[in-house]
Amino acid sequence: MTLPAAQRPAPIGQERSASPPTAARWVGVGPLLKRRRANVGDAVFRLITAAAAWSLVGVLVSIVLVLGWESADAMRRFGFGFLSGQTWDPVAHEYGALPFIYGTLVSSFLALLQAVPLGIGTALFLSEMAPSWLRSPVAFMVELLAAIPSVVYGLWGIFVLVPWVRATVTPWLADTLGFLPFFQGPSYG
């Protein structure tokens, strides 16, 4: 009884391949197929991320269109003078947004004037100058402060800081520096 060629033991000094002779022409195709599968996955991922990015652009465009559509009546009635007008009188139907725009820009500039040096200084201190025993606790505190919404800080200022300033700091400043016009008048906190 003779065995088929694939089941016969290989002669001494030669190794028999595990695949039949017809598979010899497919050697090296396995990594190519794996690479193609990986490329398909990459292409799908690229397509999904591009769709997400374009959907953000679509949301932005739709916001602009809805704002334009909803403000069309006001723009027809008040025109672009709304942006440069300084009077806000709902009884007389006079509306000017310049004081509000100016206040927003100035308050944002003052906030940036305070926050940018403080933030850059804190980052430089933590990354370059702080000793290792101090770096971790201070970084934790900074991250903890950043996690609290700014509205909470505003409410804390209104309900805690303003009454304290009105009751203790402002009277002391009025007594000490009352000769200056800035420290005269009623105390609002």
SULFENQUI-V254167 format. One line per field, one symbol per residue. phi: phi as a letter, one per 30 degrees, with the letter a starting at -180 (. if undefined). psi: psi as a letter, one per 40 degrees, with the letter a starting at -180 (. if undefined). burial: 1 if it has 24 or more other ideal C-beta (glycine too) atoms within 12 Angstrom, else 0. Layout:
BEGIN
phi = ???
psi = ???
burial = ???
END
This chain:
BEGIN
phi = .cddddcdddddibccddcdeddddcdideddddddddddddddddddddddddddddddddddddddddcddddddciddedcdccbbdddhcbbcedddddddddddddddddddddddddddddccddddcddddddddddddddddddddddddccdddddddcddddddddcdddddccjdcci
psi = hiiiddeiiiiheiihidiideedeeheddddddddddddddddddddddddddddddddddddddddddeddddddeaeeddeiehggddefhhheddddddddddddddddddddddddddddddddhidddddddddddddddehidddddddddedddddddddddddddddfeeiddeiaihe.
burial = 000000000000000000000000000000000000000000000000000000000000000000000000000000000100000000000010000000000000000000000000000000000000000000000000000000000000000000000000010000000000000000000
END
